[in-house]
């Protein structure tokens, strides 16, 4: 086969790899941004920030729930930054965001824009890193 035909056949593969690389970069940017948001929120909860203490008092589930929620947010934030855990962390943070949205609507009667946005981004991360989650799950099936 001539070099020209070989180069022509390889060109589409190189083009196909670029969107994958771009998507990978977009996911990393989203992971870092969401990790920062949940890191700050988790720290506020576990350090008994007065606003968090008051909010969880209004929720009525007890301050233990504030601490558990904060620890889950911190674990999810760290998990987003560990490649093998990033998909699973995105899934967990999406679930936390659903709970926060439900609480905001039915208990606190507050705006849900932030919790819905965090859910969407965490769900995109979970979907984008689903291959990593599947790989992690397959390790435990052995």
C-alpha positions in Angstrom: 0.0 0.0 0.0 1.3 3.5 -0.8 2.2 5.9 1.9 -0.5 8.3 0.7 -3.2 5.7 1.1 -1.9 4.8 4.5 -1.8 8.4 5.6 -5.4 8.9 4.3 -6.6 5.9 6.3 -4.9 7.2 9.5 -6.3 10.7 9.2 -9.9 9.9 10.3 -8.5 8.0 13.4 -6.6 11.1 14.4 -9.6 13.3 14.0 -11.7 10.8 16.0 -9.2 11.0 18.9 -9.4 14.7 19.2 -13.0 14.9 20.4 -12.2 12.2 22.9 -9.3 14.2 24.3 -11.4 17.4 24.3 -14.1 15.5 26.2 -11.6 14.2 28.7 -10.4 17.8 29.3 -13.9 19.1 29.7 -14.6 16.3 32.2 -11.5 17.2 34.2 -12.5 20.8 34.3 -16.0 19.9 35.5 -14.6 17.5 38.1 -12.2 20.1 39.5 -15.0 22.7 39.7 -17.5 20.4 41.3 -14.9 19.0 43.7 -14.1 22.6 44.8 -17.8 23.3 45.4 -18.4 20.2 47.4 -15.1 20.6 49.3 -16.2 24.0 50.5 -19.7 22.9 51.3 -18.4 19.8 53.2 -15.9 21.8 55.2 -18.7 24.3 56.2 -20.8 21.4 57.4 -18.2 19.4 59.3 -16.7 22.5 61.0 -20.1 23.6 62.3 -20.5 26.8 60.3 -23.3 28.7 62.0 -25.3 28.9 58.8 -25.1 25.1 58.3 -26.0 24.4 61.9 -29.1 26.6 61.6 -30.0 25.1 58.2 -29.8 21.5 59.6 -31.7 22.6 62.7 -34.5 23.8 60.4 -34.4 20.5 58.5 -35.0 18.7 61.8 -33.0 15.6 61.2 -30.3 16.4 63.8 -26.8 17.7 63.7 -25.4 14.2 63.1 -27.1 14.5 59.6 -25.1 17.7 58.9 -21.8 15.9 59.8 -22.6 12.8 57.7 -23.7 15.0 54.8 -20.5 17.0 55.1 -18.3 13.8 55.2 -20.1 12.4 52.1 -19.5 15.7 50.3 -15.8 15.7 51.2 -15.5 12.0 50.2 -17.1 12.8 46.9 -14.9 15.8 46.2 -11.8 13.8 46.8 -13.2 10.9 44.8 -13.7 13.2 41.8 -10.0 13.9 41.7 -9.0 10.2 41.8 -9.3 8.9 38.2 -10.5 5.4 39.1 -13.1 6.7 41.5 -14.3 9.8 39.5 -17.4 8.1 37.9 -18.5 6.6 41.1 -17.9 9.9 43.0 -20.0 11.7 40.3 -22.8 9.2 40.8 -22.7 9.7 44.6 -22.7 13.4 44.4 -25.5 13.4 41.9 -27.5 11.4 44.5 -26.6 13.8 47.3 -27.8 16.7 45.0 -31.1 15.0 44.5 -31.6 14.7 48.2 -30.6 18.4 48.7 -33.0 19.5 46.0 -35.9 17.5 47.6 -35.0 19.0 50.9 -34.9 22.5 49.5 -38.3 22.1 47.9 -40.3 20.3 50.6 -38.6 21.3 53.8 -36.6 24.6 53.4 -38.7 26.1 50.6 -35.7 27.6 49.0 -34.3 28.1 45.5 -33.0 24.9 43.9 -30.9 26.4 41.1 -27.6 25.5 42.7 -28.6 21.9 43.7 -30.1 21.2 40.3 -27.0 22.6 38.5 -24.7 20.4 40.7 -26.9 17.4 40.0 -26.7 18.0 36.2 -22.9 18.4 36.3 -22.3 15.5 38.6 -24.5 13.3 36.4 -22.6 14.4 33.3 -19.3 13.4 35.1 -20.8 10.1 36.2 -21.9 9.4 32.6 -18.7 10.6 31.1 -16.6 8.4 33.4 -19.0 5.4 33.3 -16.2 3.3 31.7 -14.1 3.9 34.8 -17.0 2.9 37.1 -17.5 -0.3 35.0 -13.8 -1.1 35.3 -13.9 -0.6 39.0 -17.0 -2.8 39.3 -15.4 -5.5 37.2 -12.5 -5.7 39.7 -14.8 -6.7 42.4 -16.6 -9.4 40.3 -13.5 -11.5 40.1 
